[in-house]
Amino acid sequence: MSYIHVNHLSKQFQIRRKREKGSLLREKKTVQALEDVSFDIERGELIGYIGPNGAGKSTTVKILSGILTPDGGEALVGGQIPWKNRKEYVRHIGVVFGQRMQLWWDVPILDSYSLLKDIYRIPETAYQKRLNELTEALNLGELLRTPLRQMSLGQRMRAELCGSLLHQPEMLFLDEPTIGLDAVSKLALRDFLKWENREHRTTILLTTHDMEDIAALCSRVMVLGHGQKLYDGSLQDLLHRYDRRRDVDIRYDGNDRMPVLPESVMMRKEGEGFRITYEPDQIPTAELLSLLQQAGPIRELTVQPQNIDHMIAEMYREMGL
């Protein structure tokens, strides 16, 4: 059986609208956060879970981590029902929410780790070995005696990851862990997650709006929209489906060169060269390059694939998200 088995999962929330003028009561509205969601994840997979705001990603993570109870369906993680027997279940999982911290704000992070050791009843020898391993991998050695409030956002996120993995969980839930991080911190975080997944076969479910995170880490993605699963498969297959536009920057030997191109290809003058925008399904790249070569000797040529974020945004629009 799969390590994570989710079958027809559903969850509703009741929200109250702002009371209208002259009304004594506020109207209630039912929001379907999850509707008939099913999927399976094998042990050791690193899965990207994506979708626009309000799609139901965080709700899924909260149910699978045992914080919420679903209204319908079933979910098993490592053979256990997350919202039942939580004391035993949470010993096997780690959770990181990008905007919430489990470490104590005003004390050195080493003191927080010591308390987590007692909470999870980690033997001293195993604790010291794991702490040394994580502090080296996350470059936290010089920060262990620093209070959390004195750290940068990137440092706090690394410290939070360390705290969530001290008990060496089988499953790690990451809900937008790179939100607000700079480029250097994101790269370091990605390298660590790949290391943790490879060295310990930790199963990781990653929700994020940063598609570079998904491209760097995940070979499989699931797309959620309006509480429903819309796609489950290869990231490359998903991107290929929406890879409909590319740009070519070209400069010729001589400014009087002008390539003759089909009407489906957009071309505009930029400096001493041209920016050409085309759709691969309208004209293959090889055919376009052949037409460009016919205009004369080429000095510079760069083919730029469409930005991943643009492709995902186009996918959301086409799916009505």
C-alpha positions as CSV (number, residue, x, y, z in Angstrom):
1,M,0.0,0.0,0.0
2,S,1.1,3.6,-0.7
3,Y,2.8,5.5,2.1
4,I,0.1,8.3,1.7
5,H,-3.4,7.2,0.6
6,V,-6.0,9.9,0.2
7,N,-9.5,8.8,-1.0
8,H,-12.4,11.1,-1.8
9,L,-11.3,13.7,0.8
10,S,-13.8,16.6,1.4
11,K,-13.8,19.6,3.7
12,Q,-16.2,22.5,4.1
13,F,-16.0,25.7,6.1
14,Q,-18.7,28.0,7.3
15,I,-17.9,31.7,7.0
16,R,-20.0,34.6,8.1
17,R,-20.4,37.6,5.8
18,K,-20.2,41.2,7.0
19,R,-23.6,42.2,8.5
20,E,-25.5,44.4,6.1
21,K,-26.9,47.7,7.3
22,G,-30.2,47.2,9.0
23,S,-29.8,43.5,9.5
24,L,-29.6,41.9,12.9
25,L,-27.8,38.7,11.7
26,R,-24.9,37.9,9.5
27,E,-25.4,35.6,6.6
28,K,-23.5,32.3,6.6
29,K,-21.7,31.0,3.5
30,T,-20.4,27.4,2.9
31,V,-17.0,27.2,1.3
32,Q,-16.0,23.9,-0.3
33,A,-12.3,23.8,0.5
34,L,-11.8,20.2,-0.7
35,E,-14.1,18.2,-2.9
36,D,-13.5,14.5,-3.6
37,V,-9.7,14.7,-3.7
38,S,-7.8,11.4,-4.1
39,F,-4.1,10.6,-4.6
40,D,-1.4,8.2,-3.5
41,I,2.2,9.0,-2.6
42,E,5.0,6.4,-2.3
43,R,7.6,6.5,0.5
44,G,10.6,8.7,-0.4
45,E,8.8,10.8,-3.1
46,L,9.2,14.6,-3.2
47,I,5.9,16.0,-4.5
48,G,5.0,19.5,-5.6
49,Y,1.4,20.5,-4.6
50,I,0.5,23.7,-6.5
51,G,-2.5,25.8,-7.2
52,P,-3.7,29.4,-6.8
53,N,-4.6,31.0,-3.5
54,G,-7.7,29.4,-2.0
55,A,-7.3,26.2,-4.0
56,G,-7.2,24.0,-0.8
57,K,-3.5,23.2,-0.5
58,S,-3.1,24.3,3.1
59,T,-6.3,22.6,4.0
60,T,-4.9,19.3,2.6
61,V,-1.7,19.8,4.6
62,K,-3.6,20.5,7.8
63,I,-5.7,17.4,7.4
64,L,-2.7,15.2,6.6
65,S,-0.8,16.6,9.6
66,G,-3.8,15.9,11.9
67,I,-4.7,19.5,12.6
68,L,-8.1,19.4,10.9
69,T,-10.7,16.6,10.6
70,P,-12.2,16.1,7.1
71,D,-16.0,16.1,6.5
72,G,-15.8,13.1,4.2
73,G,-13.4,10.6,2.7
74,E,-10.3,8.9,4.2
75,A,-6.6,9.5,4.5
76,L,-3.8,7.2,5.7
77,V,-0.2,8.3,6.3
78,G,2.1,5.5,7.1
79,G,-0.9,3.3,7.9
80,Q,-2.3,5.8,10.4
81,I,-5.3,8.1,10.3
82,P,-3.7,11.6,10.9
83,W,-6.5,13.1,13.1
84,K,-6.8,10.0,15.4
85,N,-4.1,9.0,17.9
86,R,-2.3,12.2,17.2
87,K,0.3,11.8,20.0
88,E,1.6,8.7,18.3
89,Y,1.1,10.0,14.7
90,V,3.0,13.3,15.1
91,R,6.1,11.4,16.2
92,H,6.5,10.3,12.6
93,I,5.9,13.7,10.8
94,G,7.4,17.1,10.6
95,V,5.5,20.3,9.5
96,V,6.8,23.7,8.5
97,F,4.4,26.5,7.7
98,G,6.2,29.4,6.0
99,Q,4.4,32.1,8.1
100,R,4.3,30.3,11.5
101,M,7.2,29.3,13.8
102,Q,7.3,26.5,16.4
103,L,10.5,27.7,17.9
104,W,10.4,30.1,20.9
105,W,10.9,33.8,19.9
106,D,13.1,35.1,22.8
107,V,15.4,32.2,23.6
108,P,18.4,30.7,21.8
109,I,17.4,28.1,19.3
110,L,19.5,25.5,21.0
111,D,17.1,25.8,24.0
112,S,14.1,25.3,21.7
113,Y,15.8,22.2,20.3
114,S,16.5,20.9,23.8
115,L,12.8,21.3,24.7
116,L,11.8,19.5,21.4
117,K,14.1,16.7,22.3
118,D,12.1,16.2,25.5
119,I,8.8,16.6,23.8
120,Y,9.6,13.9,21.2
121,R,11.6,11.8,23.8
122,I,14.6,11.6,21.6
123,P,17.5,9.7,23.3
124,E,20.5,11.9,24.1
125,T,22.9,10.1,21.8
126,A,20.5,10.1,18.8
127,Y,19.7,13.8,19.5
128,Q,23.3,14.9,19.5
129,K,24.0,13.0,16.3
130,R,21.0,14.4,14.5
131,L,21.6,17.9,15.7
132,N,25.2,17.9,14.5
133,E,24.1,16.5,11.1
134,L,21.4,19.1,10.7
135,T,23.4,22.1,11.9
136,E,26.1,21.2,9.5
137,A,23.7,20.7,6.5
138,L,21.8,23.9,7.3
139,N,24.9,25.9,8.3
140,L,23.5,26.7,11.7
141,G,26.5,26.2,13.9
142,E,27.2,29.9,14.6
143,L,23.5,30.6,15.3
144,L,22.7,27.9,18.0
145,R,23.0,30.4,20.9
146,T,21.2,33.2,19.0
147,P,17.5,34.0,19.9
148,L,15.1,33.5,17.0
149,R,14.1,37.2,17.1
150,Q,17.6,38.3,16.2
151,M,17.8,36.2,13.0
152,S,17.0,37.1,9.4
153,L,14.0,35.4,7.7
154,G,16.2,33.0,5.9
155,Q,18.1,32.1,9.1
156,R,14.8,31.6,10.9
157,M,13.5,29.3,8.2
158,R,16.7,27.1,8.4
159,A,16.3,27.0,12.2
160,E,12.7,26.0,11.8
161,L,13.5,23.2,9.4
162,C,16.1,21.9,11.8
163,G,13.6,21.8,14.7
164,S,11.0,20.0,12.5
165,L,13.5,17.3,11.6
166,L,15.2,16.7,14.9
167,H,13.2,13.6,15.6
168,Q,13.9,12.3,12.0
169,P,10.4,12.1,10.8
170,E,9.4,9.8,7.9
171,M,7.2,12.6,6.4
172,L,7.8,16.3,6.0
173,F,5.0,18.7,5.1
174,L,6.2,22.1,3.8
175,D,3.6,24.8,3.3
176,E,5.2,27.7,1.3
177,P,8.6,27.4,3.1
178,T,10.4,29.9,0.8
179,I,7.9,32.7,1.1
180,G,9.8,36.0,1.5
181,L,13.3,34.4,1.2
182,D,16.1,35.9,-0.9
183,A,17.7,34.0,-3.8
184,V,20.7,32.8,-1.8
185,S,18.4,31.4,1.0
186,K,16.1,29.7,-1.5
187,L,19.1,28.0,-3.2
188,A,20.4,26.8,0.2
189,L,17.0,25.5,1.2
190,R,16.5,23.6,-2.0
191,D,20.0,22.0,-1.7
192,F,19.1,20.9,1.8
193,L,15.7,19.4,0.9
194,K,17.3,17.4,-1.9
195,W,19.9,16.2,0.6
196,E,17.4,15.2,3.2
197,N,15.2,13.4,0.7
198,R,18.2,11.5,-0.8
199,E,20.0,10.6,2.5
200,H,17.1,9.6,4.6
201,R,14.3,8.9,2.0
202,T,12.1,11.4,3.8
203,T,8.8,11.8,2.0
204,I,8.2,15.5,1.3
205,L,5.0,17.2,0.2
206,L,5.8,20.8,-0.9
207,T,3.2,23.5,-1.5
208,T,4.6,26.7,-3.0
209,H,3.9,29.5,-5.4
210,D,7.5,29.7,-6.4
211,M,7.7,27.5,-9.5
212,E,11.5,27.6,-9.5
213,D,11.2,25.6,-6.3
214,I,9.0,23.0,-8.0
215,A,11.3,22.8,-11.1
216,A,14.4,22.4,-9.0
217,L,13.0,19.8,-6.6
218,C,9.9,17.9,-7.9
219,S,9.6,15.5,-10.8
220,R,5.9,15.0,-10.0
221,V,3.3,17.7,-9.3
222,M,-0.4,17.8,-8.4
223,V,-2.5,20.8,-9.3
224,L,-5.4,21.8,-7.2
225,G,-8.1,24.3,-8.1
226,H,-11.4,25.1,-6.4
227,G,-10.8,22.2,-4.0
228,Q,-10.5,19.6,-6.8
229,K,-7.4,17.8,-8.1
230,L,-7.0,18.9,-11.7
231,Y,-3.6,17.3,-12.7
232,D,-1.3,14.6,-11.3
233,G,1.8,13.7,-13.3
234,S,5.2,14.9,-14.6
235,L,6.2,18.5,-14.3
236,Q,7.8,18.4,-17.7
237,D,4.6,17.0,-19.3
238,L,2.6,19.8,-17.6
239,L,5.0,22.5,-18.8
240,H,5.1,21.1,-22.3
241,R,1.4,21.3,-22.6
242,Y,1.5,25.0,-21.9
243,D,4.8,25.9,-23.5
244,R,3.2,27.9,-26.3
245,R,5.5,30.8,-26.6
246,R,9.2,31.4,-27.0
247,D,11.4,34.4,-27.7
248,V,14.4,34.7,-30.0
249,D,16.9,37.5,-29.9
250,I,18.9,37.9,-33.0
251,R,21.6,40.2,-34.5
252,Y,22.9,40.1,-38.0
253,D,26.2,41.2,-39.5
254,G,24.8,44.5,-40.9
255,N,21.8,46.4,-39.6
256,D,20.0,46.3,-43.0
257,R,19.2,42.6,-42.6
258,M,15.4,41.8,-42.3
259,P,14.2,38.2,-42.1
260,V,11.0,37.2,-43.9
261,L,8.8,35.4,-41.5
262,P,5.2,34.0,-41.5
263,E,2.3,36.2,-40.1
264,S,2.0,33.9,-37.0
265,V,5.5,35.1,-35.9
266,M,5.8,38.5,-34.1
267,M,8.9,40.6,-34.7
268,R,10.0,43.9,-33.4
269,K,13.2,45.9,-33.6
270,E,15.3,46.1,-30.5
271,G,18.6,48.1,-30.6
272,E,20.8,46.6,-33.4
273,G,18.7,43.4,-33.6
274,F,15.2,41.9,-33.4
275,R,13.1,40.2,-30.7
276,I,11.0,37.5,-32.3
277,T,8.1,35.8,-30.5
278,Y,6.7,32.6,-31.9
279,E,4.6,29.5,-30.8
280,P,6.3,26.2,-31.3
281,D,3.0,24.5,-32.3
282,Q,2.6,27.0,-35.1
283,I,6.1,26.9,-36.5
284,P,8.8,24.4,-35.2
285,T,11.9,26.0,-33.8
286,A,14.1,24.3,-36.5
287,E,12.0,25.8,-39.3
288,L,12.1,29.3,-37.8
289,L,15.9,29.1,-37.4
290,S,16.2,28.1,-41.0
291,L,14.2,31.1,-42.1
292,L,16.4,33.4,-39.9
293,Q,19.6,32.0,-41.5
294,Q,18.3,32.8,-45.0
295,A,18.4,36.5,-44.2
296,G,22.2,36.6,-43.9
297,P,25.1,35.9,-41.6
298,I,24.0,35.8,-37.9
299,R,26.2,37.5,-35.3
300,E,24.2,36.6,-32.2
301,L,21.2,34.4,-31.6
302,T,19.5,33.4,-28.3
303,V,16.4,31.2,-27.9
304,Q,14.6,32.0,-24.6
305,P,12.0,29.5,-23.4
306,Q,8.9,30.9,-21.8
307,N,9.1,31.7,-18.1
308,I,7.7,28.9,-15.9
309,D,5.6,31.3,-13.9
310,H,4.0,32.6,-17.1
311,M,3.2,29.1,-18.2
312,I,1.6,28.2,-14.8
313,A,-0.4,31.5,-14.9
314,E,-1.6,30.6,-18.4
315,M,-2.6,27.2,-17.1
316,Y,-4.6,28.6,-14.2
317,R,-6.4,31.0,-16.6
318,E,-7.3,28.1,-19.0
319,M,-8.5,26.0,-16.1
320,G,-10.7,28.9,-14.9
321,L,-8.8,29.2,-11.6
